[in-house]
Amino acid sequence: MQWESRATVKVTCHDRVFEIAVRGEVDYEENDLLQAAWAEADDSGRPVTVVDLSRVTFADSGLLNALLDAWRRHRATGRELILLGPFHSTVERLFSLTGTKEHFTITDSRARAMRAGDT
């Protein structure tokens, strides 16, 4: 049996920002896609990673754990992690139920997120 991913993860390197755009339904089956993106972000050494979650329609604890791990790694190396919304109601609910939203820098403005690397 072959599984078809319900999510896509696209990475883009900008001058000082590493961007990870996540789309679709994200659960444990997409863990490999996310881990590859995090590894690329870490290897790039860029001071800012922007994670675009604006087109994620479902997320479970796997995505939340990946985000928290990335947040810890970024803090430990003096880099900034920014989440880009607005968030779908299911993603918003995940942050609300777990009380983790305050750990992250969040913006609904892509332009603002991308300028974070200019400071």
C-alpha positions as CSV (number, residue, x, y, z in Angstrom):
1,M,0.0,0.0,0.0
2,Q,1.3,3.4,-0.9
3,W,0.5,6.5,1.2
4,E,-0.1,9.8,-0.5
5,S,0.9,12.9,1.4
6,R,-1.8,15.3,2.2
7,A,0.7,18.1,2.8
8,T,3.5,19.8,0.9
9,V,6.6,21.5,2.4
10,K,8.5,24.0,0.2
11,V,11.7,25.7,1.3
12,T,13.1,28.9,-0.1
13,C,16.4,30.5,0.7
14,H,16.4,34.3,0.8
15,D,19.4,36.6,1.7
16,R,19.0,36.4,5.5
17,V,15.7,34.4,5.8
18,F,15.1,30.7,5.3
19,E,11.4,30.2,4.5
20,I,9.4,27.0,5.0
21,A,6.0,27.0,3.4
22,V,3.7,24.3,4.7
23,R,0.4,23.5,3.0
24,G,-2.5,21.1,3.5
25,E,-3.1,18.6,6.3
26,V,-0.1,17.9,8.5
27,D,0.1,14.9,10.8
28,Y,2.6,12.2,11.7
29,E,2.8,11.0,8.2
30,E,4.5,14.3,7.1
31,N,7.1,14.1,9.8
32,D,9.9,13.2,7.3
33,L,9.0,16.3,5.1
34,L,9.2,18.6,8.2
35,Q,12.4,17.0,9.5
36,A,14.1,17.6,6.1
37,A,13.0,21.2,6.1
38,W,14.2,21.8,9.6
39,A,17.6,20.2,8.7
40,E,17.9,22.5,5.7
41,A,17.0,25.6,7.9
42,D,19.6,24.6,10.5
43,D,22.3,23.9,7.8
44,S,21.6,27.2,6.1
45,G,22.7,29.2,9.1
46,R,20.4,32.1,8.2
47,P,19.5,34.2,11.2
48,V,15.8,34.0,10.6
49,T,13.5,31.1,9.7
50,V,9.9,32.0,8.6
51,V,7.4,29.1,8.7
52,D,4.3,29.9,6.7
53,L,1.4,28.1,8.2
54,S,-1.3,30.2,6.5
55,R,-2.4,27.3,4.2
56,V,-2.3,24.5,6.8
57,T,-5.8,23.2,7.1
58,F,-5.1,20.6,9.8
59,A,-2.3,20.0,12.2
60,D,-1.7,17.6,15.1
61,S,0.8,17.3,17.9
62,G,3.4,16.2,15.4
63,L,3.6,19.6,13.9
64,L,3.4,21.3,17.2
65,N,6.3,19.2,18.5
66,A,8.3,20.0,15.4
67,L,7.7,23.7,15.9
68,L,8.7,23.6,19.5
69,D,11.9,21.7,18.7
70,A,12.7,24.2,16.1
71,W,12.0,27.1,18.5
72,R,14.4,25.5,21.0
73,R,17.2,25.0,18.4
74,H,16.7,28.6,17.2
75,R,16.9,30.0,20.7
76,A,20.0,28.0,21.5
77,T,21.8,29.3,18.4
78,G,20.6,32.9,18.6
79,R,18.4,32.7,15.5
80,E,14.8,33.9,15.2
81,L,11.8,31.7,14.3
82,I,8.7,33.4,13.0
83,L,5.4,31.8,12.3
84,L,3.3,33.3,9.5
85,G,-0.5,33.2,9.5
86,P,-3.3,33.9,9.6
87,F,-4.0,30.4,11.0
88,H,-6.8,28.1,10.0
89,S,-9.2,27.5,13.0
90,T,-7.8,24.0,13.6
91,V,-4.3,25.3,13.9
92,E,-5.4,28.2,16.1
93,R,-7.2,25.6,18.3
94,L,-4.0,23.5,18.6
95,F,-2.1,26.5,19.9
96,S,-4.9,27.5,22.2
97,L,-5.5,24.0,23.7
98,T,-1.8,23.5,24.4
99,G,-1.0,27.0,25.6
100,T,2.0,27.2,23.4
101,K,1.2,30.2,21.2
102,E,3.1,32.6,23.5
103,H,6.4,30.8,22.8
104,F,6.4,31.9,19.2
105,T,6.8,35.2,17.3
106,I,3.7,35.3,15.1
107,T,2.7,37.7,12.3
108,D,0.1,37.8,9.6
109,S,2.3,39.9,7.4
110,R,4.6,38.1,5.0
111,A,6.4,41.4,4.3
112,R,7.1,42.0,8.0
113,A,8.3,38.4,8.5
114,M,10.7,38.7,5.6
115,R,12.1,42.1,6.9
116,A,13.0,40.5,10.2
117,G,16.2,39.3,8.6
118,D,17.2,42.9,7.8
119,T,17.7,44.0,11.4
